[in-house]
């Protein structure tokens, strides 16, 4: 067993969010646009931020721990000249949070400079890393992205896994052999990977964007009216930077952009379309669009369906800020119950879903949300939330409502019970730590202290989002966290591999 294997343990006690990526080609203010784009994607990751830029001859970069506003300012962005740039905001999907794992990753190899930013999880990252280390590769981070970098550097014109090591920037051996061009090497590298990813890659002159064969993680293409291309995790980042949406990047597709224009290649065989349903339910900003559907409109429809399937006798309906507000308004509209703002949110507290510890999440709920007593006192409250993961946040919110004088709290969830870990880009821990994996709906109701509790079914969720009633025959979403049906096998990675002492991690 290699040194990497010997240090392995299974662990992780939190559910964490996907990352956000943004890339620009052909705009004279590429780094500044990327800076603004990362602000729009800040909700997808609050641990670290980074930008890499190129003027066609050299690559410069900066990254650091914290929010975009803490890592960058106007003076820092001005040190990143050029017409090509990629950026990343990160929340680790396992392992520790430290600067070594901040992205984009930048390396120098025999083909020149290479920078990568990645959103997702590779389920075979461990096996690939062990193989690469056994062949002499030296790793400096613990993220999946570095595995992809080594695969690119070792590629020989599309010969998967063939050829001598080419990475020089991190101390790997430089051996004889001809490295493929970046555009040739990326498809070969990605055909060795399994899992979920949206990826932006650049060298001095070229920008590439890629999406996994099932489309688990979102990625869209846009264009600036004055010229230049852009790719981003969400379309809200186009709106923030004045770009126009062109289309979604197709599952298994690689886009290459350079002086010769935009080219597309189907680099990997497309699988069943399986966009993560949680993008609609929670992860994305409500002003983003996926596959032609607006996130706010979807959430409102989920609320309407929830009211139809699980009505409640209540005086007011309220939602948990922010991701549940759209569903709550849809529920109230369909149920004919007044919708009220039940909580005031402290905007300077991060999203509790992605806090790195249980104690931090509990503190975040208490400081972030303050109930409006004058609205809630003496009322039967229909409380709408997007999901229940561990139950700790729901229990605290129900308690806050009762402290504010609510006589009854009826909890309605605009998604099915979250009972299985995700392995494609959202970090969830052992199934035993997911409350729906070990308890019935009635037991969950009792644990969170609600007077009643009901969830949207998987069938209703899928039909509402896709408009396809014959689920699961026409299933077009990844619902693995609700159903346990994994489109890409995960038997070898159940439990979320980590390394001890903060050395484990993924993108």
N, C-alpha and C positions, 0 to 999 in steps of 0.2 A: 504494500500500500504506500502511495506517495506521501510526501509531507503534507500536501493539501488534504488528502483523505484522512490522515492521522489526526488532524485538528478539527475534523468535522463534528458538529453536533446538530441536533434538531432543535429549533426554537423559534422565538418571536411571539410577542404577546399583543400585537397591535395590528389593526387594519390600516393600511396606508395607501395613499392615492397614487395615481399615475403621474408621470412627469409631463412637462410641456416642451415642445421643440418648435423652432422657427428658423427659416433659412431664406436668404435673399441672394439673387444673382442679377447683376447688370444694373444696379442702381448706385449712383455716386455717393449716396448717404446710407449705405447698406447697414453699417453698424448701428447708426442712430435708429433706423427703422426697426432693427432687431431689438434694440433696447425698448422701444415703445411696444413692440410685439410681445416681449416677455412680461411687461406690465400687464397686458391683457390676459396672459396665461398664468399669472401669479397664483391663482387659485389651485393650479395643478401641482404646485410644489413650492415649499417655503423654506427649504433647508439651505439651498445654494443656488447660485446663478452664474452663468458664464457666457461670454461672447468671443468668437474667433472671427477675424476678418483678414482679407487678402486684397492687395492692390495689383495682383497679377504676377508679382515676382516674389513677394515675401508674405509670410503669415505672422500675424501678431494676435495676442489673445490676453484676456484677463478673466479671472473667475475667483469667487470667494464664497464664504459662508454667509447665509442670511438672505433677506429679501432683495429683490432687484434694486430697490432704492438704497439699500445698505451697501451693496456691492459696487454700484455704478452711480456716477453723476455726470454732468455735462463734460467736465474736464477729462474724466476717465474715458468716456466714449470718444472724445476727440483724439485720443491716442490710438484709435483703431481705424485707420484709413482704409479705403478700398471700396470696390463695387461688389464684393462677395462677402457674405457673413452668415454664420449660423449661431444660434443661441439655445440655451437650455435652462429650465428651472427644474429643480429636483426635489422629489421626496423619495428617500430610499425605500425600495420595496422589499428589502431585508438587509440585515447588517447595520453597521454603525454609520453615523453621519460625520464625515470629516473631509478636509480639503482634498485629500488624495482622490476621493471618489467624486468630487465635483466635476461636472461636465460643461462643455465638450472636452473630450479627451484629445490631446494633441501629441503626435509622435512624428519623428523623422525616420524614414526607412529608405531603402535603396531606390524607391520610386519617387522620393521627395518628401514633402510634408503631407501629413494626413490628419484631419480633424473629424471627429464623430460625435454626434449627440443622439441619444436613444431613449425612447419611451417604450417600456415593455419588460417582459421576462422571457428568457430562453430556458425552456425546460431541460435542455441537454447541455447547459453551460458548464456544469460540473464535469461531465464526461469529456467535453471538448477541452476544457482547461487542463484536466489531468493528462490527456493525450499530448497537448502542446507542451506542458512542462516536462513530460517524459522525453520529448524531442528536443529539449533544451531551451524552450522559451522562458523568459523571465517576466513575471507580472509585477506591476507596481501598484495596482488597484485591486479591488475586489468586486468590480461591476462587470456585468455581461458585456458591456460595450468594449472593454479591452479584449475580450475573447474575439469579437468581430474584427477588431483592428489586427490582431495576430493572424487571423484567417486571411484577411485581405493581403497582408504583407507576405504571406507564404504562398500565395496563389501563383501558378504558372499558366497564364493565359487560359484560365478556365479549368485547369486540371485540379480537381478538388483534392485538397489535402496533400498535394504533391509539391515537391520543390524544397529548396533550402530556406532556412529562416532569413527574412529580409529586414526585420525590425532592428533599427539601430538606436533610436532615441531612448530606449529604456534599458540598454545594456545587453540585449539579446545578441547572439553570435551572428556575425555577418559572414555568410558563406557564398560560394560561387552559385551561379544560377541566374536566370533571367526572370525578374518579377513582371507580372502582367501589368498593363495599364490599370488605372483605378476603375475605369468603366468596364474592363474585362474581369477584374478581380472581384468586384462586389457581388455579381451574381454567383460566382463560384463559392464565395464565402457564405452567402446566405442560403445556398442549397445544402449546406452542412448543418444549418441551425434548425431548431424546432421550437415553436412557441409563438408568442405575440410580440410584435415590434412595429414601431414607426421610427424611421431612421433618416437623419440627414448627414451627409458625408461631403467633405470638400477637400480639395488641394488648392494650389495656387491659382488655378484657372477654371476649375470645374466644380459645379454643385450637383450632387446626386441625392435623390430622395427615394425611399423604399418603404413598402408596407408588407406585412406578413401575409402568407397565402390565404388565410382565413379572414383577414381584415379585422382582427380582434381590436387593435388599437387604431384610432382614427388618424387620418392625414389628408389634407386638402391642398389643392393648387390654386394659386391666384396670380393676378398680374396687375402691375401698377399702370395707371393711365398714361404716365409719362415715359413708360418703358421699364422693363425689368420684370423678373419672375419672383414669386414668393411661395413657400410651402409652410404650413403650420398645422399644429395639432387641432386647432379649432378655428372656425371662420370668424369668431369675434376678434381675433388678432388681425384679420384683414381689415375689418371695419376700423380698428384702432389706428391703422397705418395707411389708410386711404387706398387699399388694394381692392380689386374686384375679384370675386369668386369665379373660378373657371370650372372646376370639377373636383370630385373626390378622386384621390389616387386609388387605383383599383387594387384589390388584393393580389399580392404576388408581383406587382408592377414595380419597375425601377424607372424613374425619370432622370435623365442626364441633361444638364444645361451648361452650355459653354458658348464660345464665339460662333459656333455653327448653328446655334439655336437649341430648341427643345426636342429631345428624342425620348421615345418610350420603348421599353422592352419588357415582355412578360418573362421575368427572370426565373420565377418558380411557378410550378403548376398551381393554379388557383384551387383552393378547397371550397367547402361550403361557406357561403357568406355568413360571418358570425361576429358582427360588430358587438362589442360589449354592451349589454343592456344597461349597465350601470352608468354609462356615459349619458344616457337619457335621464336616468333616475336621479343621479346625484352629481357625477363628476364634472360635467360640462357647465359652462355658463349658459343662462337661459337665452341669451341672444345669439348663441351658436346654432348652426344647422348641420345635420348629418343626413346624408342620403336623401336630401330634398325636404327633410322635416325639421321644423324649428323646435328647439328643446323646450322652450316655454310652452308652446302649443301642445307638445306631447305630454308634458307634465300636467297641464290642465285637463287634457283628455283622460289621463290616468285617474285624476281626481273625480271626474264625472263618472267614470266606470266604477270606481270604488264606492261612490254614493249609490249607484244603481245596485251593485252587488251586496253592499253592506250598509244599509241605512242606519240612522241613529236618531233617537229623540233627544234633541239638544236645543239650547237657547241661542248659542253662538258657535261658529266654527272658526278655528284659528289654526295657523300652521307654524311649524318650527322654522325660524329664519336660518338660511335663506332658501335653500334648495327645495323646501316643502311648500313655499308660499303659493307657487303656481298650482300645485295639486290641491291645496286647501281652497283656493278661489274656485276651482272647477267643482270641487265637492260641494261647496256652499251653494253655488249656482244651480247645480242639478238637484240638490236636496231642498232648495227653497228656504235655507236657514241663513240668517244674517252672518256675513263674514266680518270678523273684527281682527284688528292688530292686537294680539294677545301678549306679545313680548316686544320690548325695545332691545335692540342688539347693540352692543359695544363694538363698533367697527374696527377697533384697534386690537382685537383679539383674533388669533388665527382660527381656522376651522378645526373643531375638536375631533373630527373624523380622522385627521392626519397628525394629531399630536403623538409624540413618541412614547408616551407612557400612560398607564391608567390614571395615575395621580394627576398628571398634567391635563388629561381630558376632563377629569372631574373638576379641577380648578377652572378650566376654560369654560365649562358650562355655567358655573356659579357666577363668574365675573362677566361672561359674555351676554347672558340673557337676564333681563329683569322683567317680570310679569307686570301687566297693567291692572292693578287691583280694582280700579274704578270700572273697568270693562268686565272683569271676570267675577267679581264678588257676587255671590248668591246665584250664579249661573251654572247650568249644565253645559259643559264644554265638549264639543267635538274636536279633538286634537288630531291633526293630520301630520304624519311624518313620512319621509321617503323610505326609511328602513330601520330595522333594529338589528344591530350586530351582536354586541355583548349584553345589552340591556342596561348598562350603567348610566348612559346618557338619558335614556328614556325614563328610567326610574327617577332621576334627578329632575327632569322636566315636569313629570307628573306631580312630584312633590312641590315644585315651585307653584304650580297651578293651585294646588290645595292650600298652600300657605297664603295665596292671594285671595282665597275665599271661594273658589269653585266648589260647588256642592257635588258635582259628578264630573268625572273625566273619562270620556269614551275615546279610546285610541284606535285610529284607523291608519293602516300602513299601505302606501301606494306602490308596493312591490310584494313579492312572495317572501316567505320566511328565508332568511339568509342562513343556510345550513351547511355549506361546503366552501372550503378555501378556494381562492382564485390563484392560478399559477401563471397567468398571462399578462400581469401588469399591475394588479392591486394586491398588496401584501396582506394576507390574512393568516392567522395562526392556526393552531391545531383545531380540528373540528370540535373537540371538547370545550374549547373556549368560545365557540359560537353558540349563543343561547338557544337558537332554533335547532341545533344539531343534537341537543341533549334533553330538551324540554318540549312538551306539547304547547299548543296555543294557550290553553287554560293555565298551564304552569307559568308561561311567560307573562300572561296577564297578572297573575298573582305576584310574580317577582317584581314587575315594574309598578304595581300598585294602581292600575287602571280599573275602572268599573266594568269596562268591556274592551275587547280587543278583536280586531279582524284584519286579515291581510288580503291583498289582491292575489288572485291565483296566477300561476305561470301562464295558463291559457289566456286569461284576460289581459295580462301584461303584453304577451306577444301579439295578440290580435289588435290591441289598442295602438301599439307602436307601428306595426307593419301593415295593418289592414287586412291581414290574411287570417281567416277564421279556422283553417284546417290545420292548426298546430297539433302535433309536432311534425306532420308530413311536410309542411312548407316552412319549417323553422328557418329564420334568417338572422337570428340573434344568438349571441352566446348567453345562455342562461345557466351555465355550469354552477354558479354559486347558489342557485336555487334548486337545481335538479340533480346535481352531481354527475351530469353527462358532459364529459370533457371531449371536445372535438379532436384535440391533439392529446395523445396518451400522456398521463402524468404519473403513472405508477412508480416510476423511479425517483420521483421528487416529492412525493407526499410528505408533508411535515415542514417544508420550506428549509432547505439546507442553509446553514449559516456557519461561519467560522467563529471560534471562541475569541474573546477579548476584542470584539468589535472589528474583526478582520473579514467578516463575511459580507456578502452583498450581491445585489443585482442592480440593474439599471435604475 
